[in-house]
Amino acid sequence: MPAKTGAAYIRRLKEAKNNIYCQGERVDDVTEHPAFKNVVKSMADLYDLQYEKKDKMLYTSPTSGDMVGMTFLQPKTIEDLILRREAIQEWARTSGGMMGRSPDYLNAEVMAMGMNNGLFAEADPRFAENARNYYEYARENDISLTHTLIHPQVNRAKMQHQQKDANVALHLVEERSDGIIVDGIRLLATQGGITDEILVFPSTVKKAGELDDPYSLAFAIPNNTPGLKFISRESFDYGKNDWDHPLGSRFEEGDAIVSFENVFVPWERVFVCGNSSVCNRTFRETNAVVHMSHQVVSKNIVKTEFLLGVVLSMMDAIGIDQFQHVKDKGTEIMLTLETMRSHLYRAEHNAKLDKSGTMTPDFDALNAARNWYPRIYPRMVEIVKILGASGLMGIPTQADFQHEEIGPIIQRGLQGKNLDGYERVQLFRLAWDMTMSSFGSRQAHYEYYFFGDPVKMGMTYFDEFEKDTYKSYVADFMKKSSGVKI
């Protein structure tokens, strides 16, 4: 089956009737519900873009001969990597990089684990076959995915088996001849309920031991599987028009708690079952984290370009672009953008074939970028707020401009250097929605924790960094130094 269109994406959601709850009520149709309908439309636009830009967004399937999504591509050359990245960035530009879980993120994951599936065979050869088959299934059917990695925040000082209620977290209940039964809670499924299926994988920020084997699971199931519930947080799409809320009204993805109530998973959908060792190594040894990081860095470059464009437009709008401190703040964002581009260039051009024949980017470059961006993104948000100043506080709505009496007042009073009041406020509402609205605040929090706690990630980065070369350099330098020994 070829890559799906936006209409097919919406039709699948209507037919699936995923079990999703929002603000204390069960949602009958996510495609029509106020909390979800606009982001569903934005997702549909992504799938339609595949056909509007076929040369960039589609390629010929190696198995079916159908045209399938470029973001599922198994790259075999550096040119392939660049083609996939260009498709990723085409999608990212539709939202200014504000959709953190656009479909390409998990498309990259299922490709990597499907091609580098040998790890899963350690426990059972069929698990490796399952991973390969699932990649082909997802690619050939253009499956949209959410995923969940995190155990509930009950007591972070203890492992799951040590918790007072050890059955809260998702765990294995029973192995049967036809599959497994799982039960418990997982966090935090972005786009939960507005996608076709869910990938369940372990978080590897905190390694598990053998006593946590019952919680060490990886599988994929349809989102309408009996016993599966998505409990969505309050939506930050407040039903406003896209002039007042240019981002929140279109790209509010939602995040959901996922409840598994004695859910059946057939064996052909299982990749890991009760094996903490395999779970701990899954993302790295399948190179999934490398290809996911490639997607994220590609997306974040577009996000930084968009943020820089907003900042430069604000500077020009109110005539502050000649002040020293303003230029310096703009320079900070420019340096961030060029640094991220450099990381990506190195990652792609130093790529090498892995044992599966997949062209895999240089992870050192991507790992540095994914550890650095969460630390620098809050500063870029701060710059937008500093430069916007009071202009981000007194921002009328579109309805105010349309009012017969007050419209002319604010049109005149809020004009910019080269913009009328309506145009200037529209720009500043975009800056506000990017940084200060509920949507913007969630963006900053989400970006900070995108791959996990930045401090824990930094500790891992430090521990795994090759240090001996640098220590030896200093030791050799000191040996060659002249001087009198005392």
C-alpha positions in Angstrom: 0.0 0.0 0.0 1.5 3.4 -0.9 2.2 6.3 1.5 -1.1 7.6 2.9 -2.7 10.9 2.3 -4.1 13.3 4.9 -7.6 12.0 4.2 -6.5 8.4 4.8 -4.8 9.4 8.1 -8.1 11.0 9.3 -10.2 8.1 8.1 -8.1 5.6 10.0 -8.5 7.6 13.2 -12.2 7.8 12.7 -12.4 4.0 12.1 -10.1 3.1 15.0 -12.0 4.9 17.7 -9.0 4.9 20.0 -9.8 4.9 23.7 -8.8 8.4 24.7 -10.0 10.6 27.6 -9.6 14.3 28.0 -10.8 16.5 30.9 -12.9 13.7 32.5 -14.7 12.6 29.4 -14.2 9.9 26.8 -13.5 11.3 23.3 -15.9 9.9 20.7 -14.0 11.2 17.6 -10.6 12.8 18.0 -10.8 14.2 14.5 -13.7 16.4 15.6 -13.0 17.0 19.3 -11.9 20.6 20.1 -8.7 19.4 21.9 -7.5 17.4 18.9 -9.1 18.4 15.6 -6.6 21.1 14.8 -3.5 19.1 15.4 -5.1 16.2 13.5 -5.5 18.6 10.6 -1.8 19.6 10.9 -0.8 16.0 10.9 -3.0 15.4 7.8 -1.2 18.3 6.1 2.1 16.5 6.6 0.8 13.4 4.8 -0.6 15.5 2.0 2.8 17.2 1.7 4.3 13.8 0.8 2.3 13.9 -2.5 2.7 17.7 -3.1 6.5 17.1 -3.0 6.9 13.6 -4.2 10.4 14.0 -5.3 11.6 14.9 -1.8 9.1 13.0 0.3 8.6 9.6 -1.3 10.7 6.8 -2.6 10.1 3.4 -4.2 9.7 0.6 -1.7 12.3 -2.2 -2.1 9.7 -4.9 -1.4 6.4 -3.7 -2.8 7.4 -1.2 -5.5 4.9 1.3 -4.0 5.8 4.9 -3.3 6.5 5.0 0.5 7.5 7.8 2.9 11.1 9.0 2.6 11.4 9.3 6.4 11.2 5.4 6.5 14.3 5.1 4.2 17.1 2.8 5.2 20.0 5.0 4.1 22.8 3.1 2.4 24.9 6.1 1.3 25.6 9.6 2.6 23.5 10.9 -0.2 20.6 8.8 1.1 21.1 10.3 4.6 20.9 13.8 3.1 17.8 12.9 1.1 16.1 11.6 4.3 17.2 14.7 6.2 15.8 17.0 3.6 12.4 15.2 3.9 12.6 15.6 7.7 13.2 19.3 7.3 10.4 19.7 4.8 8.0 18.4 7.4 9.6 20.5 10.2 9.2 23.7 8.2 5.4 23.4 8.2 5.4 24.0 12.0 8.6 26.0 12.5 10.0 22.8 14.2 7.3 23.1 16.9 6.0 19.5 16.4 8.4 17.5 18.4 6.8 14.2 17.6 6.1 14.5 13.9 5.9 11.0 12.4 9.5 10.9 11.1 10.9 10.7 14.7 9.6 7.1 15.2 9.9 6.2 11.6 13.7 6.5 12.1 13.5 4.3 15.2 11.6 1.4 13.6 13.9 1.5 10.6 17.0 1.3 12.9 15.7 -1.5 15.1 14.3 -3.3 12.1 17.6 -3.4 10.3 19.8 -3.9 13.3 17.7 -6.6 14.9 20.3 -9.1 16.0 20.2 -7.9 19.6 16.6 -9.0 20.0 17.6 -12.5 19.0 19.6 -13.0 22.2 16.4 -13.9 24.0 14.5 -15.4 21.1 15.3 -15.5 17.4 11.7 -14.6 16.5 12.0 -11.3 18.3 14.6 -10.2 15.7 12.3 -11.3 12.9 9.5 -9.4 14.6 11.5 -6.2 14.5 12.4 -6.6 10.9 8.8 -7.4 9.9 7.4 -4.5 11.9 9.7 -2.0 10.1 8.4 -3.3 6.8 4.8 -3.3 8.0 5.1 0.3 9.3 6.8 1.5 6.1 4.4 -0.2 3.7 1.3 1.0 5.6 2.7 4.4 6.6 1.8 3.7 10.2 1.8 6.8 12.5 3.2 6.1 15.9 3.3 7.3 19.5 5.6 5.8 22.0 6.0 5.5 25.8 9.3 5.0 27.7 8.9 6.2 31.2 7.6 4.6 34.4 5.3 6.7 36.7 7.1 9.1 39.1 6.2 7.3 42.3 9.6 7.0 44.0 12.6 7.8 41.8 15.0 6.7 44.6 13.9 3.1 44.1 13.8 0.6 41.2 10.4 -0.6 40.1 10.6 -3.9 42.0 11.3 -2.0 45.2 8.2 0.3 44.9 5.6 0.1 47.6 3.1 -0.8 44.9 5.3 -2.7 42.4 2.4 -3.3 40.1 1.8 0.4 39.2 4.4 0.4 36.4 3.8 -1.5 33.2 4.9 -5.1 33.8 4.6 -8.6 32.4 1.6 -10.5 33.9 1.6 -13.7 31.9 3.2 -15.5 29.0 0.8 -17.5 26.9 1.2 -19.7 23.8 -0.2 -16.9 21.6 1.4 -13.9 23.3 1.8 -12.0 26.5 -0.5 -10.1 29.0 0.8 -6.8 30.3 -0.7 -4.4 32.9 0.2 -1.1 34.5 0.9 2.6 33.7 3.4 4.3 31.4 4.3 7.9 30.7 4.3 10.1 28.5 2.8 9.4 25.1 3.0 12.5 22.9 0.3 12.4 20.2 -1.2 9.5 22.2 -4.6 8.5 20.7 -4.1 10.6 17.4 -1.8 8.0 15.9 -2.3 4.4 14.6 -0.1 2.5 17.0 2.0 2.7 20.1 5.6 1.6 20.5 6.5 0.6 24.1 10.2 0.7 24.8 12.4 1.1 27.9 13.9 4.3 29.0 17.7 3.9 29.1 18.5 7.0 31.1 18.3 4.8 34.2 19.5 1.2 33.6 17.5 -1.7 34.9 18.8 -4.9 36.6 17.6 -8.5 36.6 15.1 -7.9 39.4 13.4 -5.4 37.1 13.1 -8.0 34.2 9.2 -8.0 34.5 9.2 -4.3 33.6 11.7 -4.8 30.7 9.4 -4.9 27.7 9.3 -3.7 24.1 6.4 -4.2 21.7 4.1 -2.4 19.3 0.3 -2.6 19.2 -2.6 -0.7 17.6 -3.9 2.2 19.7 -7.4 0.7 19.8 -6.3 -2.6 21.4 -8.8 -3.6 24.1 -7.7 -2.5 27.6 -5.5 0.3 26.3 -6.4 3.8 27.5 -4.9 7.2 26.7 -5.5 9.8 29.4 -4.6 13.1 27.8 -3.7 16.2 29.7 -5.6 19.5 29.3 -5.2 20.8 25.8 -3.3 24.0 25.2 -5.4 24.6 22.1 -8.0 26.9 23.5 -10.2 27.0 20.5 -8.8 30.4 19.4 -8.1 31.4 15.9 -4.7 31.1 14.3 -4.1 34.8 14.4 -4.4 35.0 18.2 -2.7 31.6 18.8 -0.7 31.0 15.6 1.1 27.9 17.0 -1.1 26.5 19.8 -4.1 26.5 17.5 -2.4 24.2 15.0 0.5 22.3 16.6 -0.6 21.4 20.1 0.3 17.7 20.1 -0.9 16.7 23.5 0.7 14.3 26.0 -1.0 11.3 27.5 -0.7 8.9 30.4 -1.1 5.4 29.0 -3.0 2.7 31.0 -2.6 -1.0 30.1 -5.4 -3.0 31.7 -4.4 -6.7 31.1 -3.6 -5.9 27.5 -2.9 -8.8 25.2 0.1 -8.5 22.9 0.6 -11.2 20.2 4.1 -12.8 20.0 4.6 -11.4 16.5 4.4 -7.8 18.0 7.0 -8.5 20.8 10.6 -7.4 20.6 11.7 -7.8 24.2 10.1 -9.8 26.9 11.4 -9.7 30.5 15.1 -9.1 29.6 16.6 -6.0 31.3 20.0 -6.6 29.6 18.5 -6.3 26.1 16.4 -3.4 27.1 19.4 -1.5 28.5 21.2 -1.9 25.2 18.4 -1.5 22.7 18.7 2.1 21.6 22.5 2.1 21.3 23.1 -1.3 19.8 20.4 -1.0 17.2 21.6 2.5 16.4 18.1 3.7 17.0 19.3 6.5 19.2 21.7 7.6 16.4 19.0 7.8 13.7 16.4 9.4 16.1 19.1 12.0 17.1 19.7 12.7 13.4 16.0 13.5 13.0 15.9 15.6 16.2 19.0 17.7 15.3 17.6 18.2 11.8 14.3 19.4 13.3 16.0 21.6 15.8 18.0 23.4 13.1 14.6 24.4 11.5 13.3 25.4 14.9 16.3 27.6 15.5 16.0 29.1 12.0 12.3 29.9 12.8 13.2 31.4 16.2 15.9 33.5 14.6 13.5 34.7 12.0 11.0 35.8 14.6 13.7 37.6 16.6 15.1 39.5 13.6 11.6 40.5 12.5 10.9 41.8 16.0 14.1 43.8 16.0 13.2 45.4 12.7 9.5 45.9 13.6 10.3 48.3 16.5 13.7 49.7 15.4 16.0 48.1 18.0 18.4 46.3 15.6 21.1 48.9 16.0 21.5 48.6 19.7 24.7 46.8 20.9 23.0 44.5 23.4 20.3 43.6 20.9 22.8 42.7 18.2 24.7 40.6 20.8 21.6 38.6 21.6 20.8 38.1 18.0 24.4 36.8 17.6 23.8 34.2 20.3 21.0 32.7 18.3 23.0 32.9 15.1 25.9 31.1 16.8 23.6 28.4 18.0 22.2 27.9 14.5 25.6 27.6 12.9 26.9 25.3 15.6 23.9 23.0 15.1 24.5 23.0 11.4 28.1 22.1 11.9 27.2 19.2 14.1 24.8 17.9 11.5 27.3 18.3 8.7 30.0 16.4 10.6 27.4 13.7 11.5 26.4 13.2 7.9 29.7 13.5 6.2 31.5 11.2 8.7 28.7 8.6 8.5 29.7 4.9 8.1 28.0 1.7 7.1 27.0 -0.4 10.1 26.8 -4.2 10.2 23.3 -4.1 8.7 24.4 -2.1 5.7 22.7 1.1 7.0 24.6 4.4 6.6 24.7 5.6 10.1 25.7 9.2 11.1 28.6 10.0 13.4 27.0 9.7 16.8 29.7 11.8 18.5 28.5 14.9 16.7 24.8 14.1 17.2 25.3 13.2 20.9 27.0 16.5 21.5 24.2 18.4 19.8 21.4 16.6 21.6 23.1 17.2 24.9 23.8 20.9 24.2 20.5 22.0 22.7 18.3 21.5 25.8 20.8 23.7 27.7 20.7 26.5 25.1 17.1 26.5 24.1 15.9 28.2 27.3 18.4 31.0 26.7 17.0 31.5 23.2 13.5 31.7 24.6 14.7 34.2 27.2 16.1 36.4 24.4 12.8 36.5 22.6 11.1 37.6 25.9 13.8 40.2 26.6 13.6 41.8 23.2 9.8 41.7 23.1 9.6 43.4 26.5 6.3 45.1 27.1 5.2 44.3 23.6 4.7 40.7 24.7 2.3 41.8 27.5 0.0 44.3 25.9 -1.1 42.3 22.8 -4.7 42.8 21.7 -6.6 40.1 19.9 -7.8 40.1 16.3 -11.3 40.9 17.6 -10.0 44.1 19.2 -8.7 45.3 15.8 -12.0 44.5 14.2 -14.0 46.5 16.8 -15.4 49.7 15.3 -14.4 51.9 18.2 -11.2 50.6 19.6 -9.8 49.1 16.4 -8.5 52.4 15.0 -7.0 53.3 18.4 -4.8 50.2 18.6 -4.1 50.3 14.9 -2.4 53.7 15.4 -1.0 53.2 18.9 0.7 49.8 18.3 2.2 50.5 14.9 5.9 49.6 14.3 8.7 51.1 12.4 7.6 49.7 9.1 4.4 47.8 10.1 0.9 49.0 10.9 -0.5 48.0 14.3 -2.3 44.9 13.0 0.9 43.5 11.4 3.1 44.3 14.4 0.8 42.7 17.0 0.4 39.6 14.8 4.2 39.2 14.8 4.4 39.7 18.6 1.5 37.3 19.2 3.6 34.7 17.3 6.6 35.5 19.5 4.4 35.2 22.6 2.8 31.9 21.5 6.3 30.6 20.9 7.6 31.5 24.4 5.1 32.7 27.0 1.7 31.0 26.3 0.8 27.6 27.7 1.9 26.2 24.3 5.2 28.1 24.5 5.9 27.1 28.1 5.3 23.5 27.2 7.7 23.8 24.3 10.5 25.0 26.5 9.9 22.3 29.1 9.5 19.6 26.4 12.8 20.6 24.7 14.6 20.6 28.0 13.6 17.0 28.8 13.5 15.8 25.2 15.8 12.9 25.6 15.6 12.8 29.4 17.0 14.7 32.4 19.9 16.8 30.9 21.9 16.3 34.1 21.7 12.5 33.9 22.4 12.7 30.2 25.4 14.9 30.9 26.7 12.5 33.4 26.4 9.6 30.9 28.1 11.8 28.2 30.9 12.5 30.6 31.3 8.9 31.6 31.4 7.6 28.0 33.6 10.3 26.6 37.1 9.0 25.6 39.3 10.9 28.1 42.7 9.0 28.0 43.8 10.7 24.8 43.6 14.1 26.4 45.2 13.1 29.7 48.0 11.4 27.9 48.6 14.6 25.9 49.1 16.6 29.1 51.2 13.9 30.7 53.5 13.7 27.6 53.7 17.5 27.5 54.8 17.6 31.2 57.4 14.9 30.6 59.0 16.9 27.9 59.1 20.1 29.9 62.5 21.3 31.0 63.2 22.2 34.6 65.0 21.3 37.7 63.6 18.4 39.7 63.3 19.1 43.4 
